[in-house]
Amino acid sequence: MSQLHEHVSSRHSFITGNMVRLNKRARPRNAAPGSYKVFAQLPERDGQLQYRVKSGYEPFYRTVTENELESEKALGAELVGLGKDG
């Protein structure tokens, strides 16, 4: 069972514990704004890598595809860089 996660994780862009955002193009109208935590990497379905994510503003988990997510770390790095230059 851990073999599955090791094999799958090498293909996923996000790991368990990462903070992500739903991208604006794919975000469902009823989705909570802000950050989501990645709780699990899920197997591929219809050629798309999937994740289980959760917002602190919703009582349930969402299953989303990788192309629906953006890294919050990249956004944070840009903001930190702006702070150092200014």
C-alpha positions as CSV (number, residue, x, y, z in Angstrom):
1,M,0.0,0.0,0.0
2,S,2.9,2.5,0.6
3,Q,4.3,1.5,-2.8
4,L,1.2,3.0,-4.4
5,H,1.8,6.3,-2.7
6,E,5.5,6.3,-3.5
7,H,4.9,5.6,-7.2
8,V,2.0,8.1,-7.5
9,S,3.8,10.9,-5.5
10,S,6.6,11.1,-8.1
11,R,4.1,12.3,-10.7
12,H,2.1,14.7,-8.5
13,S,3.1,18.4,-8.3
14,F,1.7,18.8,-4.8
15,I,2.4,16.8,-1.7
16,T,0.3,16.2,1.4
17,G,0.4,19.2,3.6
18,N,0.9,21.8,0.8
19,M,-1.3,24.8,0.8
20,V,-2.9,25.5,-2.5
21,R,-5.6,27.6,-4.1
22,L,-8.3,26.7,-6.6
23,N,-7.4,28.5,-9.8
24,K,-9.9,31.1,-11.0
25,R,-10.7,29.3,-14.3
26,A,-11.8,26.1,-12.6
27,R,-13.1,27.2,-9.2
28,P,-16.7,26.1,-8.7
29,R,-19.1,29.0,-7.9
30,N,-19.9,27.5,-4.4
31,A,-16.2,26.9,-3.4
32,A,-14.8,28.8,-0.4
33,P,-12.3,31.4,-1.3
34,G,-8.7,31.3,0.0
35,S,-6.3,28.5,0.8
36,Y,-6.9,24.7,0.8
37,K,-4.7,22.1,2.4
38,V,-3.8,19.0,0.4
39,F,-4.8,16.0,2.5
40,A,-4.1,13.2,0.0
41,Q,-2.7,12.5,-3.4
42,L,-5.2,10.4,-5.3
43,P,-4.8,8.0,-8.3
44,E,-5.1,9.3,-11.8
45,R,-8.6,9.3,-13.3
46,D,-9.3,9.9,-16.9
47,G,-5.7,10.9,-17.4
48,Q,-5.8,13.6,-14.7
49,L,-3.9,13.5,-11.3
50,Q,-6.2,14.1,-8.4
51,Y,-6.0,15.4,-4.8
52,R,-8.2,15.5,-1.7
53,V,-8.2,19.1,-0.4
54,K,-10.0,20.9,2.4
55,S,-10.7,24.6,3.1
56,G,-10.9,25.8,6.7
57,Y,-14.2,27.4,5.7
58,E,-15.9,24.2,4.6
59,P,-16.8,21.1,6.7
60,F,-16.1,18.7,3.8
61,Y,-13.2,17.6,1.6
62,R,-13.1,18.3,-2.2
63,T,-11.6,16.0,-4.9
64,V,-10.0,18.2,-7.5
65,T,-7.7,17.6,-10.4
66,E,-4.2,19.0,-10.6
67,N,-5.0,21.5,-13.3
68,E,-7.6,23.1,-11.0
69,L,-4.9,24.0,-8.4
70,E,-2.3,26.7,-8.0
71,S,0.6,26.6,-5.6
72,E,0.2,29.1,-2.7
73,K,4.0,28.8,-2.1
74,A,4.8,30.4,-5.4
75,L,2.5,33.4,-4.6
76,G,4.1,33.7,-1.2
77,A,7.6,33.7,-2.7
78,E,6.6,36.6,-5.0
79,L,5.3,38.6,-2.1
80,V,8.4,38.0,0.0
81,G,10.5,39.1,-2.9
82,L,8.5,42.3,-3.3
83,G,9.0,43.1,0.4
84,K,12.8,42.7,0.2
85,D,13.1,45.0,-2.8
86,G,10.9,47.8,-1.4
